[in-house]
Amino acid sequence: MINLLRTNSKNLDFIKLVKLLDATLKISDGQDHAFYNQFNKIDALKNVVVAYKNKQPMGCGAFKIHPNNTVEIKRMYVATDARRLGIASKVLEELEQWAKELGITKCILETGKKQPEAIELYKKCGYNITANFGFYENVENSVCFEKFL
């Protein structure tokens, strides 16, 4: 059974999972990692979800609030040995539910073309590819998504 905890970026399990995420992205992003990494600071995230299986932290995600009732989904990760169990979908659904409770009407996110599993997840969960936004506007390796809640 998967248990979900709503917390913030001070949560030690979240911090550990993000370190694993960053190590994975450093490899898959290659030369682009430094560019992307500058947008992935976690010191002030107030909306974080950590997924536990057998009391072990297995996945996480967060959102950052933007203007116009929009949140940006950030820091989605599932530990290698816990993939394909539906954890990412559950974390994403919980983030969306939390956003709705706060009056949010739209989620946006960015992932890289070198993360095909992430692209597959977001499409499966009802996200649509949209024009690259913000810092990613002219970045060739970025894929941006949106979903109206």
Residue frames relative to the residue before (quaternion, step in Angstrom):
aa qw qx qy qz dx dy dz
M 1.0000 0.0000 0.0000 0.0000 0.00 0.00 0.00
I 0.3070 -0.7435 0.5726 0.1585 3.55 -1.05 0.87
N 0.1177 -0.7727 0.6215 0.0536 3.57 -0.88 1.00
L 0.2147 -0.7844 0.5748 0.0904 3.55 -0.97 0.92
L 0.1308 -0.7829 0.6065 0.0461 3.54 -1.00 0.91
R 0.2628 -0.7198 0.6216 0.1626 3.54 -0.91 0.98
T 0.1282 0.7912 -0.5794 0.1480 3.55 -0.76 1.06
N 0.4417 -0.6497 0.5147 0.3433 3.58 -1.14 -0.61
S 0.7207 -0.4887 0.2890 0.3978 3.56 -1.28 0.10
K 0.5353 0.5960 -0.4213 0.4252 3.60 1.24 0.17
N 0.4774 0.6836 -0.4250 0.3523 3.59 1.30 -0.27
L 0.4530 -0.7326 0.4431 0.2484 3.58 -0.66 1.13
D 0.6223 0.5249 -0.3481 0.4649 3.61 1.06 -0.64
F 0.6200 0.5272 -0.3324 0.4767 3.58 1.04 -0.76
I 0.6513 0.5214 -0.3155 0.4521 3.58 0.89 -0.92
K 0.6519 0.5093 -0.3120 0.4672 3.62 0.97 -0.85
L 0.6684 0.4965 -0.3029 0.4636 3.58 0.91 -0.89
V 0.6411 0.5231 -0.3256 0.4576 3.60 1.00 -0.78
K 0.6086 0.5377 -0.3561 0.4623 3.59 1.07 -0.65
L 0.6448 0.4975 -0.3151 0.4873 3.59 1.02 -0.78
L 0.6212 0.5381 -0.3280 0.4658 3.58 1.02 -0.82
D 0.6816 0.4946 -0.2950 0.4515 3.58 0.81 -0.98
A 0.6357 0.5208 -0.3287 0.4654 3.60 1.01 -0.76
T 0.6440 0.5121 -0.3089 0.4771 3.58 1.04 -0.81
L 0.6913 0.4836 -0.2794 0.4583 3.58 0.88 -0.96
K 0.5847 0.5801 -0.3766 0.4240 3.58 1.07 -0.65
I 0.6694 0.4776 -0.2844 0.4929 3.55 1.07 -0.78
S 0.7417 0.4289 -0.2545 0.4486 3.61 0.69 -1.04
D 0.6701 0.4911 -0.3036 0.4665 3.61 1.05 -0.68
G 0.2226 -0.8010 0.5252 0.1815 3.57 1.12 -0.58
Q 0.8539 -0.0570 0.0759 0.5117 3.56 -0.90 -0.99
D 0.6531 0.5374 -0.3136 0.4316 3.60 1.12 -0.55
H 0.4498 0.7421 -0.4329 0.2441 3.60 1.22 -0.32
A 0.6543 0.5224 -0.3325 0.4341 3.62 0.84 -0.87
F 0.6288 0.5319 -0.3355 0.4573 3.59 1.00 -0.79
Y 0.7171 0.4481 -0.2616 0.4654 3.59 0.73 -1.04
N 0.6398 0.5798 -0.3275 0.3838 3.57 0.94 -0.92
Q 0.6087 0.5818 -0.3617 0.4003 3.60 1.05 -0.63
F 0.7006 0.4480 -0.2625 0.4893 3.61 1.20 -0.44
N 0.6625 0.5460 -0.2760 0.4322 3.57 1.29 0.00
K 0.2645 0.7611 -0.5428 0.2371 3.56 1.05 0.69
I 0.2317 -0.8111 0.5271 0.1029 3.57 -0.96 0.83
D 0.4035 0.7765 -0.4375 0.2070 3.60 1.22 -0.06
A 0.8085 0.2685 -0.1358 0.5058 3.62 1.05 -0.52
L 0.3780 0.7211 -0.5047 0.2872 3.61 1.11 0.48
K 0.2222 -0.8084 0.5378 0.0885 3.55 -0.68 1.15
N 0.7488 0.3344 -0.1781 0.5439 3.57 1.24 -0.36
V 0.1580 0.7834 -0.5624 0.2124 3.52 -0.06 1.41
V 0.1189 -0.7561 0.6385 0.0808 3.55 -1.13 0.74
V 0.0899 -0.7643 0.6373 0.0396 3.56 -0.97 0.95
A 0.2460 -0.7670 0.5812 0.1160 3.55 -0.95 1.00
Y 0.1268 -0.7880 0.6014 0.0373 3.54 -0.98 0.95
K 0.0523 -0.7365 0.6726 0.0492 3.51 -1.19 0.72
N 0.8226 -0.0338 -0.0429 0.5660 3.57 -0.66 1.14
K 0.6672 -0.5431 0.2590 0.4391 3.54 1.05 0.97
Q 0.5742 0.5557 -0.3877 0.4596 3.59 1.26 0.29
P 0.4394 -0.6889 0.4955 0.2946 3.62 -0.87 0.85
M 0.0817 -0.8409 0.5347 -0.0193 3.56 -0.65 1.15
G 0.8178 0.0084 0.0202 0.5751 3.59 1.13 -0.47
C 0.0635 -0.8004 0.5958 0.0205 3.51 -1.29 0.35
G 0.0456 0.7520 -0.6575 0.0001 3.48 -1.42 0.17
A 0.1099 -0.7859 0.6065 0.0490 3.54 -1.27 0.34
F 0.1377 -0.7648 0.6020 0.1838 3.51 -1.30 -0.04
K 0.2812 -0.7154 0.6240 0.1408 3.45 -1.34 0.62
I 0.3768 -0.7454 0.5047 0.2184 3.59 -0.77 1.01
H 0.1399 -0.7661 0.6262 0.0377 3.52 -1.00 1.01
P 0.6457 -0.4913 0.3816 0.4428 3.63 -1.21 0.13
N 0.7982 0.3444 -0.2397 0.4322 3.55 -1.40 0.13
N 0.6191 -0.5952 0.3420 0.3815 3.59 0.94 0.93
T 0.4919 0.6411 -0.4180 0.4151 3.55 1.04 0.89
V 0.0994 -0.7548 0.6413 0.0950 3.54 -1.18 0.64
E 0.2957 -0.7128 0.6055 0.1945 3.51 -1.27 0.55
I 0.3483 -0.7260 0.5611 0.1917 3.55 -0.74 1.12
K 0.0251 -0.8128 0.5791 -0.0587 3.56 -0.82 1.08
R 0.8797 0.2165 -0.0946 0.4128 3.51 -1.44 0.20
M 0.2323 0.7673 -0.5502 0.2337 3.56 0.98 0.91
Y 0.1913 0.7746 -0.5802 0.1637 3.56 -0.83 1.02
V 0.0509 -0.7450 0.6632 0.0508 3.53 -1.23 0.66
A 0.5319 -0.6382 0.4583 0.3156 3.56 -0.92 0.98
T 0.6482 -0.5724 0.3509 0.3593 3.54 -1.06 0.85
D 0.7378 0.4279 -0.2407 0.4632 3.60 0.85 -0.92
A 0.6901 0.4435 -0.2824 0.4973 3.61 1.26 0.04
R 0.4395 0.7124 -0.4554 0.3031 3.59 1.21 0.18
R 0.7989 0.2869 -0.2589 0.4609 3.52 -1.34 0.57
L 0.5468 0.5845 -0.4119 0.4356 3.57 1.17 0.64
G 0.5827 -0.6061 0.3626 0.4022 3.59 1.28 0.11
I 0.3867 0.7499 -0.4704 0.2585 3.60 1.24 0.10
A 0.6579 0.5139 -0.3253 0.4442 3.61 0.84 -0.90
S 0.6488 0.5145 -0.3197 0.4606 3.58 0.95 -0.84
K 0.6562 0.5100 -0.3093 0.4622 3.57 0.97 -0.86
V 0.6408 0.5107 -0.3241 0.4728 3.60 0.96 -0.83
L 0.6688 0.5054 -0.2972 0.4572 3.57 0.90 -0.94
E 0.6420 0.5144 -0.3182 0.4712 3.61 0.97 -0.83
E 0.6565 0.5053 -0.3122 0.4650 3.60 0.98 -0.82
L 0.6307 0.5189 -0.3292 0.4739 3.59 1.02 -0.76
E 0.6535 0.5084 -0.3095 0.4676 3.58 0.96 -0.86
Q 0.6480 0.5142 -0.3187 0.4628 3.59 0.96 -0.86
W 0.6421 0.5198 -0.3087 0.4714 3.58 0.96 -0.87
A 0.6449 0.5163 -0.3155 0.4669 3.57 0.96 -0.88
K 0.6404 0.5227 -0.3257 0.4588 3.60 0.94 -0.87
E 0.6406 0.5338 -0.3181 0.4511 3.58 0.98 -0.85
L 0.6955 0.4450 -0.2565 0.5024 3.59 1.21 -0.54
G 0.5873 -0.6114 0.3531 0.3957 3.58 1.30 0.16
I 0.4128 0.7075 -0.4680 0.3318 3.57 1.25 0.31
T 0.2024 -0.8089 0.5449 0.0877 3.57 -0.99 0.85
K 0.7951 0.2027 -0.1011 0.5626 3.60 1.22 -0.23
C 0.1652 -0.7459 0.6375 0.0996 3.53 -1.15 0.81
I 0.0651 -0.7543 0.6514 0.0498 3.53 -1.13 0.74
L 0.0473 0.7928 -0.6075 0.0129 3.55 -1.23 0.36
E 0.2359 -0.7327 0.6201 0.1517 3.48 -1.37 0.35
T 0.0489 0.7509 -0.6586 0.0044 3.51 -1.16 0.70
G 0.5224 -0.6550 0.4496 0.3096 3.54 -1.24 0.22
K 0.6013 -0.5581 0.4357 0.3703 3.54 -1.20 0.52
K 0.6582 0.5070 -0.2996 0.4690 3.58 1.22 -0.49
Q 0.6462 0.4554 -0.3261 0.5184 3.60 1.28 0.28
P 0.0747 -0.8545 0.5124 0.0410 3.61 0.54 1.14
E 0.6066 0.5538 -0.3650 0.4383 3.62 1.09 -0.62
A 0.6414 0.5135 -0.3213 0.4709 3.57 1.04 -0.78
I 0.6365 0.5253 -0.3257 0.4612 3.58 0.93 -0.88
E 0.6454 0.5206 -0.3070 0.4672 3.58 0.97 -0.88
L 0.6417 0.5334 -0.3153 0.4519 3.59 0.94 -0.92
Y 0.7052 0.4741 -0.2836 0.4445 3.58 0.73 -1.03
K 0.6336 0.5088 -0.3364 0.4759 3.60 0.99 -0.73
K 0.6508 0.5245 -0.3071 0.4550 3.58 0.96 -0.91
C 0.7270 0.4279 -0.2257 0.4873 3.60 1.08 -0.74
G 0.6646 -0.5733 0.2916 0.3802 3.59 1.19 0.44
Y 0.4692 0.6524 -0.4595 0.3783 3.58 1.20 0.34
N 0.2254 -0.7666 0.5910 0.1107 3.54 -1.12 0.76
I 0.5107 -0.6251 0.4934 0.3241 3.53 -1.05 0.79
T 0.0482 -0.7857 0.6164 -0.0221 3.53 -0.99 0.95
A 0.6864 -0.4345 0.3533 0.4640 3.56 -1.27 0.07
N 0.5438 -0.6050 0.4627 0.3523 3.56 -1.06 0.72
F 0.2164 -0.8024 0.5509 0.0765 3.54 -0.94 0.95
G 0.8572 0.2195 -0.1215 0.4497 3.53 -1.38 0.23
F 0.8550 -0.0515 0.0768 0.5102 3.52 -0.91 -1.02
Y 0.6983 0.4955 -0.2562 0.4486 3.58 1.16 -0.58
E 0.3267 0.8204 -0.4403 0.1624 3.56 1.33 -0.13
N 0.8172 0.1652 -0.0823 0.5460 3.61 0.82 -0.87
V 0.4366 0.6971 -0.4541 0.3425 3.56 1.17 0.55
E 0.4284 -0.7562 0.4477 0.2102 3.54 -0.48 1.28
N 0.7440 0.4303 -0.2346 0.4542 3.61 0.94 -0.82
S 0.5826 0.5829 -0.3757 0.4238 3.60 1.25 0.05
V 0.1061 -0.7315 0.6692 0.0767 3.52 -1.24 0.66
C 0.1288 -0.8051 0.5767 0.0509 3.58 -0.72 1.06
F 0.1642 -0.7832 0.5981 0.0433 3.53 -1.11 0.83
E 0.0711 -0.7607 0.6394 0.0861 3.51 -1.37 0.30
K 0.0283 -0.7626 0.6457 0.0260 3.51 -1.30 0.48
F 0.2815 -0.7330 0.5949 0.1719 3.55 -0.95 0.92
L 0.3455 -0.7703 0.5090 0.1680 3.54 -0.83 1.04
